[in-house]
Amino acid sequence: MMIQRLPDAELAIMQAIWKFGGEVTSAQIMMQLEGKKEWATTTVLNFLARLVDRDFLSVRREGKVNIYKPIIDEESYLAAESMSFLQRLHGNSLTSLVTSLYGGKAISQGDLNELQNFINQKAGEGK
C-alpha cells in the first residue's frame, strides 16, 4: 500500500494521535493540540473525517462519541515520507541531502560524527 503525503494540518492531527498512542477521541486530540493550534472543534472534526477517508484512521462509534484509531503508524509514515523527500529533492542521493544540509549549516560536525558512527555500526552488522 502506497502511503499518501499529508498536508501539514492533517499531519499535525496524526502526530497528536500517534503521541497519544492508541485509540483516541476528538476531545483528547483537542487537549493534545491545546496551546499548539487554535483550531475550532469543527475544524478538527473535518480533519479527522478526511483522515478516515484517506485510510489513515479508522473510526467507531461508542454512544455519542467517535473513537479514532490509527491505521498507518508513525514509523511507516515517516519512512515513506523520507523516501519520497529524498527521491523528489535529491534524486535518491543521500550524499546530496547531507551536502545540502551541511552547506546550509543545518547540521554540525557533531551531527556528521554521529552519522559516521551510525554508518560504521550498520556496516559492521552486515559482515
Buried (B, 14 or more C-beta within 10 A) or exposed (E): EEBBEBEEBBBBBBBBBBEBEEBBBBEBBBEBBEEEBEBEEEEBBBBBEBBBEBEBBEBEEEEEEBBBEBBBEBEEBEEBBEEBEBEEEBEEEEEEBBEBBBEEEEBEEEEEEEEEEEEEEEEEEEE
